[in-house]
Amino acid sequence: MSWLPIVALAALAFIGAIFIVKLPKAMWMLFGASLLFGLAGYALQGSPGQASAPASGQKERSVETGELLVQARREFYPEGALPSRFVITADAFARRGQFDQAANFLRNAVSENPRDGEAWLALGNALVEHADGQLTAAALFAYSRAEEVDPSNPAPTYFLGLASLRAGEPGRTRQLWQELLESAPEDASWKPLLAERLGRLDQLLGIAPQGAAPPTP
């Protein structure tokens, strides 16, 4: 029964072309053949009887990732210091998993103010997510610019490590985070958080904490 609406739609298109569009009689056969070819192609490749199954799982994961990335990025900036209007708009798109749109707004942000370190950082994150976790050359450039304009902020190195983890290079992630932790000021507010995440990474990699006694054979 699922074919009936498709055939009926083709018939309506043919009738409409004749009586509404006033298709010349000489073109009737050609137009009808085009419709038949279209139906034949759908018969070969389409699945009219199969229930639709939207990829909601992937969309939900993208939305969750976008929300977590925005929250994690803001942890490295003062709570009262709001980002630029472009970054705020881009964050709204990132929270919906629309990283391509977020990247477009962030390009405007760095074009308007090349010294906006948070915009460069957010751009790097958006580009990585838009590339399905791949650390592209454009993302690397964005992270390097974020570090260049704000060298005292650890966020570019942290998210570069996170992107390396996404790209399947946990060893590189650990190296970046370990170096960042060792060079951090003692009173850095983000130091305990980074130490906790590095500890979780070590657990995943099977690395014993420093100072821990070796296991007995």
Backbone as JSON, one array per atom type, in Angstrom:
{
  "sequence": "MSWLPIVALAALAFIGAIFIVKLPKAMWMLFGASLLFGLAGYALQGSPGQASAPASGQKERSVETGELLVQARREFYPEGALPSRFVITADAFARRGQFDQAANFLRNAVSENPRDGEAWLALGNALVEHADGQLTAAALFAYSRAEEVDPSNPAPTYFLGLASLRAGEPGRTRQLWQELLESAPEDASWKPLLAERLGRLDQLLGIAPQGAAPPTP",
  "N": [[0.82, -1.21, 0.0], [2.1, 1.14, 0.44], [3.16, 2.06, -1.91], [1.09, 3.24, -3.3], [0.55, 6.07, -2.67], [2.83, 7.21, -3.89], [2.64, 6.52, -6.6], [0.22, 7.79, -7.12], [0.96, 10.44, -6.69], [2.74, 10.8, -8.81], [0.96, 10.52, -10.94], [-0.69, 12.75, -10.5], [1.17, 14.75, -10.91], [1.63, 14.44, -13.62], [-0.93, 15.01, -14.71], [-1.23, 17.63, -13.77], [0.83, 18.88, -15.17], [-0.21, 18.82, -17.72], [-2.76, 20.12, -17.68], [-2.51, 22.37, -16.04], [0.09, 23.53, -16.22], [0.04, 23.55, -18.92], [1.42, 21.86, -20.72], [2.88, 21.21, -23.86], [1.42, 19.0, -26.29], [3.2, 17.47, -27.69], [5.2, 17.06, -25.88], [4.25, 15.34, -24.01], [4.79, 12.56, -24.01], [7.55, 12.49, -23.49], [7.68, 13.71, -20.95], [6.13, 11.91, -19.45], [7.74, 9.64, -19.7], [9.95, 10.49, -18.22], [8.88, 10.6, -15.64], [8.35, 7.88, -15.28], [10.93, 6.82, -15.36], [11.92, 7.98, -13.04], [10.31, 6.73, -11.09], [11.13, 4.12, -11.5], [13.8, 4.25, -10.72], [13.47, 4.85, -8.02], [12.25, 2.49, -7.24], [14.36, 0.74, -7.43], [16.3, 1.68, -5.6], [15.03, 2.87, -3.45], [13.16, 2.51, -0.33], [10.21, 2.16, 0.29], [8.55, 0.82, 2.04], [9.83, 0.66, 4.43], [10.15, 1.58, 7.8], [10.64, 4.91, 8.98], [13.69, 6.08, 10.43], [15.03, 8.3, 12.17], [18.24, 9.76, 12.78], [18.5, 10.2, 15.7], [20.05, 9.6, 17.9], [22.75, 10.29, 17.33], [22.44, 13.05, 17.02], [21.63, 13.79, 19.58], [23.94, 13.17, 21.01], [25.71, 15.03, 19.9], [24.57, 17.43, 20.76], [24.85, 17.16, 23.53], [27.65, 17.04, 23.71], [28.32, 19.6, 22.75], [27.23, 21.27, 24.75], [28.77, 20.47, 26.98], [31.33, 21.19, 26.13], [31.17, 23.99, 25.96], [30.66, 24.64, 28.65], [33.01, 23.59, 29.85], [34.97, 25.18, 28.65], [34.39, 27.73, 29.65], [35.17, 27.43, 32.26], [37.78, 28.19, 32.42], [37.86, 30.89, 32.35], [37.19, 34.09, 33.87], [34.22, 34.29, 35.82], [32.57, 36.55, 35.7], [33.38, 37.82, 33.4], [32.19, 38.23, 30.4], [32.1, 36.6, 27.19], [32.61, 37.74, 23.75], [29.94, 39.04, 21.64], [29.71, 37.5, 19.36], [30.83, 35.07, 20.15], [29.05, 34.31, 22.13], [26.73, 33.92, 20.6], [27.67, 31.88, 18.95], [28.07, 29.88, 20.84], [25.45, 29.24, 21.44], [24.66, 27.92, 19.1], [26.49, 25.8, 19.21], [25.62, 24.46, 21.46], [23.39, 23.27, 20.42], [24.45, 21.42, 18.83], [25.22, 22.3, 16.33], [27.83, 22.72, 14.9], [29.07, 23.67, 12.61], [27.72, 26.06, 12.01], [28.36, 27.42, 14.35], [31.14, 27.69, 14.02], [31.21, 29.46, 11.87], [30.24, 31.88, 12.97], [32.26, 32.28, 14.82], [34.46, 32.71, 13.23], [33.84, 35.22, 12.31], [34.13, 36.53, 14.72], [36.92, 36.39, 15.33], [37.84, 37.7, 13.14], [36.9, 40.27, 13.51], [38.12, 40.88, 15.94], [41.21, 40.01, 16.27], [42.65, 39.5, 18.57], [41.14, 38.14, 20.35], [41.24, 35.76, 22.49], [39.54, 33.78, 23.59], [37.64, 33.45, 21.59], [39.2, 32.37, 19.52], [39.88, 29.96, 20.74], [37.34, 28.75, 21.12], [36.69, 28.5, 18.44], [38.57, 26.61, 17.58], [37.62, 24.38, 19.03], [35.05, 24.09, 17.9], [35.68, 23.5, 15.25], [36.99, 21.05, 15.49], [34.9, 19.42, 16.43], [33.11, 19.67, 14.32], [34.51, 18.29, 12.43], [34.14, 15.73, 13.22], [35.7, 14.96, 15.44], [38.29, 15.01, 14.49], [41.55, 16.32, 14.46], [42.09, 18.9, 12.78], [44.09, 20.86, 10.43], [43.21, 23.5, 10.42], [41.96, 23.66, 12.92], [44.15, 23.24, 14.61], [45.6, 25.56, 14.02], [43.85, 27.48, 15.05], [43.92, 26.86, 17.81], [46.63, 27.39, 18.31], [46.73, 30.14, 17.84], [45.04, 31.0, 19.86], [46.6, 30.42, 22.09], [48.75, 32.06, 21.57], [47.76, 34.71, 21.74], [46.93, 34.79, 24.34], [48.89, 33.81, 26.4], [49.09, 33.14, 29.09], [46.89, 31.73, 29.79], [45.72, 28.5, 30.41], [43.9, 27.14, 28.86], [44.01, 26.73, 25.94], [46.05, 24.75, 25.66], [44.98, 22.72, 27.23], [42.58, 22.03, 25.83], [43.66, 21.35, 23.4], [44.92, 19.03, 24.15], [42.63, 17.57, 24.82], [41.43, 17.39, 22.31], [43.36, 15.84, 21.05], [43.0, 13.49, 22.42], [40.44, 12.81, 21.51], [41.16, 12.29, 18.92], [42.39, 9.9, 19.12], [44.92, 9.8, 20.37], [45.95, 9.32, 23.17], [48.36, 9.31, 24.59], [49.67, 11.62, 23.76], [47.88, 13.46, 24.77], [48.17, 13.05, 27.53], [50.84, 13.86, 27.87], [50.7, 16.63, 27.23], [48.89, 17.57, 29.19], [50.22, 16.83, 31.55], [52.59, 18.36, 31.41], [51.44, 20.87, 31.49], [50.31, 20.86, 34.01], [52.57, 20.66, 35.64], [53.83, 23.07, 35.18], [52.08, 24.87, 36.21], [51.01, 27.61, 38.27], [51.11, 27.52, 41.86], [48.82, 28.46, 43.12], [46.86, 28.33, 41.21], [43.56, 28.33, 40.11], [42.45, 26.41, 38.49], [44.02, 24.21, 38.69], [43.53, 21.95, 40.52], [41.33, 20.78, 39.22], [42.37, 20.05, 36.72], [44.31, 18.24, 37.58], [42.68, 16.23, 38.58], [41.39, 15.32, 36.24], [43.57, 14.46, 34.79], [44.34, 12.38, 36.41], [42.17, 10.65, 36.02], [42.57, 10.03, 33.35], [45.0, 8.68, 33.51], [44.15, 6.42, 34.89], [42.57, 5.23, 32.93], [44.55, 4.64, 31.12], [45.99, 2.86, 32.52], [48.07, 3.66, 34.17], [49.98, 3.93, 37.05], [49.48, 6.03, 39.92], [51.81, 8.69, 40.75], [54.28, 7.97, 43.16], [52.97, 5.85, 44.18], [53.05, 2.57, 45.54], [54.74, -0.13, 43.94], [53.02, -2.91, 42.42], [52.88, -6.02, 44.15], [54.61, -8.93, 43.14]],
  "CA": [[0.0, 0.0, 0.0], [2.94, 2.33, 0.54], [3.46, 2.55, -3.24], [-0.05, 3.96, -3.86], [0.73, 7.53, -2.67], [3.89, 7.6, -4.82], [2.07, 6.44, -7.95], [-0.8, 8.84, -7.23], [1.66, 11.72, -6.82], [3.25, 10.87, -10.18], [-0.19, 10.77, -11.82], [-1.09, 14.15, -10.31], [2.17, 15.59, -11.57], [1.4, 14.35, -15.07], [-2.17, 15.74, -15.0], [-0.97, 19.04, -13.54], [1.66, 19.39, -16.26], [-1.03, 18.96, -18.93], [-3.89, 21.05, -17.57], [-2.15, 23.59, -15.31], [1.26, 24.11, -16.87], [-0.24, 23.58, -20.36], [2.53, 21.22, -21.41], [2.53, 20.88, -25.24], [1.12, 17.59, -26.49], [4.4, 16.81, -28.19], [6.09, 16.78, -24.74], [3.6, 14.44, -23.05], [5.48, 11.27, -23.94], [8.85, 12.7, -22.83], [7.45, 13.97, -19.53], [5.71, 10.65, -18.86], [8.9, 8.75, -19.6], [10.78, 10.97, -17.11], [8.26, 10.14, -14.41], [8.54, 6.43, -15.18], [12.33, 6.59, -14.99], [12.03, 8.33, -11.63], [9.7, 5.66, -10.3], [11.98, 2.94, -11.61], [14.97, 4.46, -9.87], [13.05, 4.71, -6.62], [11.98, 1.08, -6.99], [15.63, 0.04, -7.28], [17.11, 2.15, -4.49], [14.23, 3.33, -2.32], [12.56, 1.52, 0.57], [8.99, 2.83, 0.73], [7.89, 0.09, 3.1], [10.64, 0.66, 5.64], [9.82, 2.67, 8.73], [11.69, 5.91, 9.1], [14.48, 5.97, 11.66], [15.91, 9.45, 12.23], [19.45, 9.56, 13.58], [18.36, 11.05, 16.88], [21.12, 9.33, 18.85], [23.91, 11.1, 16.97], [22.11, 14.44, 17.29], [21.64, 13.99, 21.03], [25.33, 13.19, 21.46], [26.3, 16.3, 19.48], [24.05, 18.47, 21.65], [25.49, 16.98, 24.84], [29.05, 17.43, 23.57], [28.39, 21.04, 22.64], [26.98, 21.86, 26.07], [29.92, 20.19, 27.85], [32.48, 21.97, 25.67], [30.97, 25.38, 26.36], [30.86, 24.71, 30.1], [34.41, 23.36, 30.17], [35.76, 26.34, 28.22], [34.13, 28.85, 30.54], [35.86, 27.19, 33.53], [39.1, 28.8, 32.36], [37.71, 32.34, 32.25], [36.46, 34.65, 35.01], [32.77, 34.14, 35.69], [31.92, 37.81, 35.35], [33.88, 38.34, 32.13], [31.44, 37.58, 29.33], [32.76, 36.62, 25.89], [32.04, 38.66, 22.77], [28.6, 38.68, 21.18], [29.84, 36.42, 18.39], [31.07, 33.83, 20.88], [27.79, 33.96, 22.8], [25.85, 33.35, 19.57], [28.26, 30.61, 18.53], [27.8, 28.91, 21.9], [24.06, 28.79, 21.29], [24.66, 26.91, 18.03], [27.24, 24.63, 19.67], [24.75, 23.72, 22.39], [22.43, 22.51, 19.62], [25.19, 20.49, 17.99], [25.42, 22.88, 15.01], [29.19, 23.24, 15.01], [29.43, 24.42, 11.42], [27.22, 27.41, 12.21], [29.17, 28.01, 15.42], [32.43, 28.07, 13.46], [31.02, 30.64, 11.03], [30.18, 33.05, 13.85], [33.56, 32.48, 15.47], [35.35, 33.33, 12.24], [33.53, 36.65, 12.38], [34.67, 37.06, 15.98], [38.38, 36.59, 15.24], [38.07, 38.7, 12.09], [36.65, 41.57, 14.13], [39.11, 41.1, 16.99], [42.18, 38.91, 16.23], [43.23, 39.3, 19.89], [40.14, 37.5, 21.2], [41.73, 34.41, 22.72], [38.46, 32.83, 23.81], [37.03, 33.17, 20.3], [40.08, 31.43, 18.83], [39.74, 28.66, 21.4], [36.03, 28.21, 20.76], [36.76, 28.14, 17.03], [39.26, 25.33, 17.51], [36.71, 23.33, 19.49], [33.97, 23.9, 16.92], [36.24, 22.85, 14.05], [37.24, 19.64, 15.83], [33.62, 18.71, 16.48], [32.55, 19.64, 12.96], [35.27, 17.27, 11.7], [33.91, 14.44, 13.89], [36.79, 14.63, 16.36], [39.6, 15.07, 13.83], [42.32, 17.54, 14.75], [42.45, 19.41, 11.46], [45.07, 21.94, 10.4], [42.52, 24.74, 10.81], [41.77, 23.63, 14.37], [45.47, 23.45, 15.22], [45.93, 26.98, 13.89], [43.01, 28.23, 16.0], [44.47, 26.64, 19.15], [47.91, 28.09, 18.42], [46.44, 31.57, 17.94], [44.49, 31.23, 21.2], [47.73, 30.42, 23.02], [49.61, 33.2, 21.26], [47.19, 35.97, 22.22], [46.7, 34.72, 25.79], [49.81, 32.73, 26.8], [48.95, 32.78, 30.5], [45.69, 30.92, 29.97], [46.02, 27.11, 30.08], [42.8, 26.51, 28.12], [44.38, 26.19, 24.63], [46.79, 23.5, 25.81], [44.06, 21.71, 27.74], [41.67, 21.58, 24.79], [44.47, 20.65, 22.4], [45.04, 17.67, 24.68], [41.33, 16.92, 24.69], [41.25, 17.06, 20.9], [44.26, 14.71, 20.77], [42.33, 12.31, 22.95], [39.38, 12.49, 20.56], [41.79, 11.79, 17.71], [43.0, 8.6, 19.39], [46.3, 9.95, 20.81], [45.92, 9.59, 24.61], [49.7, 9.59, 25.07], [49.91, 13.04, 23.52], [47.04, 14.18, 25.73], [48.8, 12.97, 28.85], [52.03, 14.7, 27.86], [50.31, 18.03, 27.28], [48.29, 17.88, 30.49], [51.24, 16.71, 32.59], [53.45, 19.54, 31.32], [50.63, 22.01, 31.92], [50.15, 20.77, 35.46], [53.86, 20.9, 36.27], [54.18, 24.49, 35.04], [51.0, 25.71, 36.74], [51.25, 28.25, 39.57], [50.55, 26.76, 42.97], [47.5, 28.97, 43.48], [45.98, 28.34, 40.04], [42.25, 27.8, 40.47], [42.12, 25.29, 37.63], [44.98, 23.13, 38.88], [42.92, 20.72, 41.04], [40.46, 20.18, 38.21], [43.21, 19.4, 35.72], [44.92, 17.08, 38.23], [41.66, 15.18, 38.66], [41.17, 14.76, 34.91], [44.77, 13.71, 34.43], [44.26, 11.13, 37.15], [41.22, 9.76, 35.34], [43.22, 9.56, 32.12], [45.98, 7.68, 33.91], [43.42, 5.21, 35.2], [42.19, 4.62, 31.66], [45.76, 4.14, 30.47], [46.62, 1.87, 33.38], [49.29, 4.22, 34.75], [49.85, 4.07, 38.5], [49.79, 7.39, 40.39], [53.17, 8.9, 41.22], [54.44, 7.73, 44.58], [52.28, 4.64, 44.59], [53.93, 1.41, 45.66], [54.55, -1.05, 42.82], [52.3, -4.11, 42.83], [53.69, -7.18, 44.52], [54.53, -9.97, 42.12]],
  "C": [[0.86, 1.27, 0.0], [3.32, 2.88, -0.83], [2.33, 3.42, -3.79], [0.13, 5.48, -3.82], [1.77, 8.0, -3.68], [3.38, 7.59, -6.25], [1.04, 7.54, -8.15], [-0.15, 10.21, -7.41], [2.21, 11.88, -8.24], [2.13, 11.17, -11.16], [-0.66, 12.21, -11.72], [-0.11, 15.1, -10.99], [1.97, 15.6, -13.08], [0.16, 15.15, -15.48], [-1.95, 17.25, -14.84], [-0.15, 19.65, -14.66], [0.83, 19.64, -17.5], [-2.03, 20.1, -18.8], [-3.53, 22.37, -16.88], [-0.98, 24.29, -16.0], [1.07, 24.26, -18.37], [0.93, 23.02, -21.15], [2.11, 20.86, -22.83], [2.36, 19.37, -25.41], [2.34, 16.81, -26.96], [5.34, 16.41, -27.07], [5.49, 15.77, -23.76], [4.4, 13.15, -22.87], [6.81, 11.41, -23.21], [8.68, 12.9, -21.34], [7.02, 12.68, -18.82], [6.84, 9.68, -18.7], [9.81, 9.17, -18.44], [10.21, 10.52, -15.77], [8.47, 8.64, -14.21], [9.97, 6.09, -14.79], [12.56, 6.91, -13.51], [11.46, 7.26, -10.72], [10.55, 4.39, -10.34], [13.22, 3.06, -10.73], [14.63, 4.33, -8.4], [12.8, 3.25, -6.27], [13.27, 0.31, -6.75], [16.36, 0.42, -6.0], [16.29, 2.58, -3.29], [13.7, 2.18, -1.51], [11.27, 2.1, 1.12], [8.3, 2.12, 1.87], [8.63, 0.1, 4.42], [10.29, 1.86, 6.5], [10.97, 3.64, 8.84], [12.38, 5.77, 10.43], [15.46, 7.12, 11.71], [17.08, 9.21, 13.16], [19.43, 10.47, 14.79], [19.49, 10.84, 17.87], [22.34, 10.19, 18.6], [23.65, 12.57, 17.29], [22.15, 14.72, 18.79], [23.07, 14.03, 21.56], [26.01, 14.5, 21.09], [25.85, 17.44, 20.39], [24.72, 18.38, 23.02], [26.95, 17.41, 24.79], [29.19, 18.94, 23.5], [28.19, 21.73, 23.97], [28.18, 21.67, 26.98], [31.13, 21.02, 27.43], [32.36, 23.43, 26.08], [31.23, 25.54, 27.85], [32.33, 24.56, 30.47], [35.28, 24.56, 29.77], [35.6, 27.5, 29.19], [34.79, 28.67, 31.9], [37.22, 27.88, 33.57], [39.05, 30.32, 32.24], [36.92, 32.86, 33.44], [34.96, 34.61, 34.78], [32.09, 35.42, 35.25], [32.33, 38.38, 34.02], [33.19, 37.6, 30.99], [32.23, 37.62, 28.02], [32.07, 37.59, 24.94], [30.68, 38.16, 22.3], [28.64, 37.55, 20.16], [30.02, 35.08, 19.1], [29.79, 33.37, 21.58], [26.82, 33.33, 21.8], [26.36, 31.99, 19.11], [28.01, 29.52, 19.57], [26.38, 28.38, 21.82], [23.94, 27.73, 20.2], [25.38, 25.64, 18.49], [26.4, 23.79, 20.62], [23.69, 22.91, 21.65], [23.12, 21.52, 18.69], [25.45, 21.0, 16.59], [26.8, 23.55, 14.96], [29.64, 23.98, 13.77], [28.96, 25.86, 11.51], [28.01, 28.14, 13.29], [30.51, 28.5, 14.86], [32.31, 29.32, 12.59], [30.97, 31.91, 11.87], [31.53, 33.33, 14.49], [34.59, 33.03, 14.5], [35.09, 34.83, 12.18], [34.15, 37.29, 13.62], [36.15, 37.34, 15.87], [38.73, 37.56, 14.12], [37.89, 40.1, 12.65], [37.7, 41.89, 15.17], [40.08, 39.92, 17.0], [42.83, 38.63, 17.57], [42.25, 38.65, 20.86], [40.53, 36.04, 21.39], [40.62, 33.39, 22.91], [37.75, 32.49, 22.5], [37.88, 32.19, 19.49], [39.94, 30.03, 19.42], [38.42, 27.99, 21.04], [35.99, 27.78, 19.3], [37.46, 26.79, 16.86], [38.37, 24.18, 17.93], [35.62, 23.03, 18.47], [34.48, 23.16, 15.68], [36.52, 21.38, 14.3], [35.93, 18.86, 15.81], [32.98, 18.62, 15.1], [33.24, 18.58, 12.11], [35.15, 15.9, 12.38], [35.11, 14.0, 14.72], [38.17, 14.66, 15.75], [40.28, 16.41, 14.12], [42.87, 18.08, 13.44], [43.5, 20.52, 11.58], [44.45, 23.26, 10.82], [42.31, 24.79, 12.31], [43.09, 23.85, 15.1], [45.88, 24.92, 15.15], [45.13, 27.81, 14.89], [43.54, 28.07, 17.43], [45.79, 27.4, 19.34], [47.72, 29.6, 18.55], [45.87, 31.9, 19.32], [45.61, 31.29, 22.23], [48.62, 31.64, 22.81], [49.07, 34.5, 21.85], [46.96, 35.97, 23.72], [47.57, 33.6, 26.38], [49.67, 32.3, 28.26], [47.75, 31.88, 30.77], [45.99, 29.48, 29.55], [45.0, 26.45, 29.15], [43.22, 25.99, 26.75], [45.11, 24.86, 24.72], [45.87, 22.39, 26.31], [43.17, 21.16, 26.63], [42.41, 20.95, 23.61], [44.69, 19.21, 22.85], [43.75, 16.9, 24.56], [41.06, 16.52, 23.24], [42.15, 15.9, 20.49], [43.66, 13.41, 21.28], [41.21, 11.86, 22.02], [39.96, 11.86, 19.3], [42.5, 10.46, 17.91], [44.46, 8.66, 19.79], [46.33, 10.27, 22.31], [47.3, 9.88, 25.19], [50.06, 11.05, 24.9], [49.1, 13.89, 24.5], [47.7, 14.2, 27.1], [50.05, 13.85, 28.94], [51.68, 16.18, 28.0], [49.77, 18.4, 28.65], [49.31, 17.8, 31.62], [52.16, 17.92, 32.59], [52.7, 20.79, 31.81], [50.5, 22.03, 33.43], [51.45, 21.1, 36.18], [54.25, 22.38, 36.21], [53.14, 25.43, 35.65], [51.42, 26.37, 38.05], [50.54, 27.47, 40.68], [49.13, 27.19, 43.31], [46.53, 29.01, 42.3], [44.66, 27.65, 40.37], [41.88, 26.55, 39.68], [43.0, 24.08, 37.86], [44.36, 21.86, 39.46], [42.04, 20.01, 40.02], [41.28, 19.43, 37.16], [43.88, 18.16, 36.31], [43.94, 15.91, 38.31], [41.45, 14.52, 37.29], [42.38, 14.0, 34.42], [44.8, 12.37, 35.16], [43.31, 10.13, 36.51], [41.82, 9.19, 34.05], [44.24, 8.49, 32.45], [45.31, 6.36, 34.26], [43.02, 4.47, 33.92], [43.38, 4.0, 30.96], [46.47, 3.09, 31.3], [47.93, 2.35, 33.98], [49.08, 4.45, 36.23], [50.18, 5.48, 38.9], [51.22, 7.49, 40.89], [53.24, 8.71, 42.72], [53.75, 6.47, 45.06], [53.24, 3.47, 44.6], [53.67, 0.47, 44.49], [53.82, -2.29, 43.3], [53.22, -5.26, 43.14], [53.52, -8.28, 43.49], [53.81, -11.21, 42.64]]
}
